[in-house]
């Protein structure tokens, strides 16, 4: 474990806020179903990059904020994000050495897990049963993961985020 002080917290916060803005920004109806889960992707990246600094608690807080912003039952995204953060922390040593395409496949599985939990919460709350489009963000998450990973890694290196 490193004894160096933490730095670059503003970069982590700025990337999370940008992801939140991209999550709620209006899109045409056709593209809305394919919107990547930006905040989830940013959370996965930071947990993967800095597991000793960004963990389950931060992921839970981000998920709770997303629930509030989207007007969903409180705790739906929080539970899902916390579970994904925990899994990412448990597997981070393996995931970090995977090539980008294998990381993208892992992100697909993690996003499908989140979508499955949201589907379950929707059923418990008596919401309408979503169609196939409910699962489409997992495919776009897989597709944009290399861009997210490379972009945030460059930001982490440039601003010496530790």
C-alpha positions in Angstrom: 0.0 0.0 0.0 1.3 3.4 -1.0 2.1 6.0 1.7 1.9 8.9 -0.8 -0.9 11.4 -0.1 -4.0 11.3 -2.3 -4.2 13.9 -5.0 -6.5 14.7 -7.9 -9.8 14.2 -6.1 -11.2 17.0 -8.2 -10.5 15.0 -11.4 -12.5 12.0 -10.0 -15.4 14.4 -8.9 -15.4 16.2 -12.3 -15.5 12.9 -14.2 -18.4 11.7 -12.1 -20.3 15.0 -12.5 -19.7 14.9 -16.3 -21.0 11.4 -16.3 -24.1 12.4 -14.4 -24.8 15.3 -16.8 -24.4 12.9 -19.8 -26.8 10.5 -18.1 -29.6 13.1 -17.8 -28.9 15.1 -20.9 -31.9 14.9 -23.3 -31.6 12.6 -26.3 -33.9 11.8 -29.2 -36.3 8.9 -28.3 -34.5 6.6 -30.7 -31.2 7.0 -29.0 -32.5 7.1 -25.4 -32.7 3.3 -25.2 -29.0 3.1 -26.2 -27.6 5.6 -23.8 -24.6 4.1 -22.1 -24.6 4.1 -18.2 -22.0 6.8 -18.0 -21.9 7.0 -14.2 -21.6 3.3 -13.9 -18.7 3.2 -16.4 -16.9 6.0 -14.6 -17.4 4.3 -11.3 -16.0 1.0 -12.7 -13.0 2.8 -14.0 -12.1 4.6 -10.7 -12.7 1.5 -8.6 -10.5 -0.5 -11.0 -7.8 2.2 -11.0 -7.9 3.2 -7.3 -9.6 0.5 -5.3 -8.1 1.7 -2.1 -9.6 5.1 -2.6 -12.9 4.6 -4.5 -14.9 1.7 -3.2 -18.3 0.4 -2.4 -19.3 3.5 -0.3 -18.5 5.9 -3.1 -20.3 3.7 -5.6 -23.4 3.5 -3.4 -23.4 7.3 -3.0 -23.2 7.7 -6.8 -26.0 5.3 -7.3 -28.1 7.0 -4.7 -27.5 10.4 -6.4 -28.5 8.8 -9.7 -31.7 7.5 -8.1 -32.6 11.0 -6.9 -31.8 12.6 -10.3 -33.8 10.1 -12.3 -36.7 9.9 -9.8 -36.3 6.1 -9.3 -36.9 4.2 -6.1 -34.2 5.2 -3.7 -31.6 2.5 -3.5 -32.1 0.8 -6.8 -29.0 2.1 -8.5 -27.2 2.4 -5.1 -27.5 -1.3 -4.5 -26.5 -2.2 -8.1 -23.5 0.2 -8.1 -22.3 -1.1 -4.7 -22.5 -4.7 -5.9 -20.6 -3.8 -9.1 -18.0 -1.9 -7.1 -17.5 -4.8 -4.7 -17.1 -7.3 -7.6 -14.7 -4.9 -9.4 -12.6 -4.5 -6.2 -12.5 -8.3 -5.7 -11.3 -8.8 -9.3 -9.3 -5.7 -9.9 -5.9 -7.4 -10.0 -7.1 -9.7 -12.8 -9.1 -7.1 -14.7 -6.2 -4.6 -14.8 -4.1 -7.1 -16.8 -6.9 -8.0 -19.2 -6.7 -6.5 -22.7 -9.3 -3.9 -23.5 -11.6 -6.3 -25.3 -11.7 -8.6 -22.3 -12.3 -5.7 -20.0 -15.2 -4.6 -22.3 -16.7 -8.1 -22.0 -16.5 -7.9 -18.2 -18.1 -4.4 -18.3 -20.9 -6.0 -20.5 -21.5 -8.6 -17.7 -21.4 -6.0 -14.9 -23.8 -3.8 -16.8 -26.1 -6.7 -17.4 -26.0 -7.4 -13.7 -27.0 -3.8 -13.0 -29.8 -4.0 -15.6 -31.0 -7.3 -14.0 -31.2 -5.7 -10.6 -33.1 -2.7 -12.0 -35.5 -5.1 -13.7 -36.0 -6.8 -10.4 -36.7 -3.5 -8.6 -39.1 -2.5 -11.3 -41.0 -5.7 -10.8 -41.1 -5.3 -7.1 -42.4 -1.8 -7.3 -45.1 -2.8 -9.7 -43.7 -0.8 -12.6 -44.3 -1.7 -16.2 -42.3 -4.6 -17.7 -39.6 -3.2 -19.9 -39.0 -4.5 -23.3 -35.8 -5.6 -25.0 -34.5 -2.0 -25.0 -34.0 -2.4 -21.2 -30.8 -4.4 -22.0 -29.4 -2.3 -24.8 -27.3 0.0 -22.5 -25.1 -3.0 -21.7 -24.1 -3.3 -25.3 -23.3 0.4 -25.6 -21.4 0.2 -22.3 -19.2 -2.5 -23.8 -18.7 -0.5 -27.0 -17.7 2.7 -25.3 -15.6 1.1 -22.5 -12.2 1.4 -24.4 -12.8 5.1 -24.9 -13.8 5.6 -21.3 -10.8 3.6 -20.1 -8.2 5.3 -22.3 -9.6 8.8 -21.7 -9.8 8.5 -17.9 -6.4 6.8 -17.8 -4.9 9.7 -19.7 -6.6 12.2 -17.3 -5.3 10.2 -14.3 -1.8 10.2 -15.6 -1.8 13.9 -16.7 -3.1 15.2 -13.3 -1.3 12.6 -11.2 -4.4 11.2 -9.6 -3.4 8.8 -6.8 
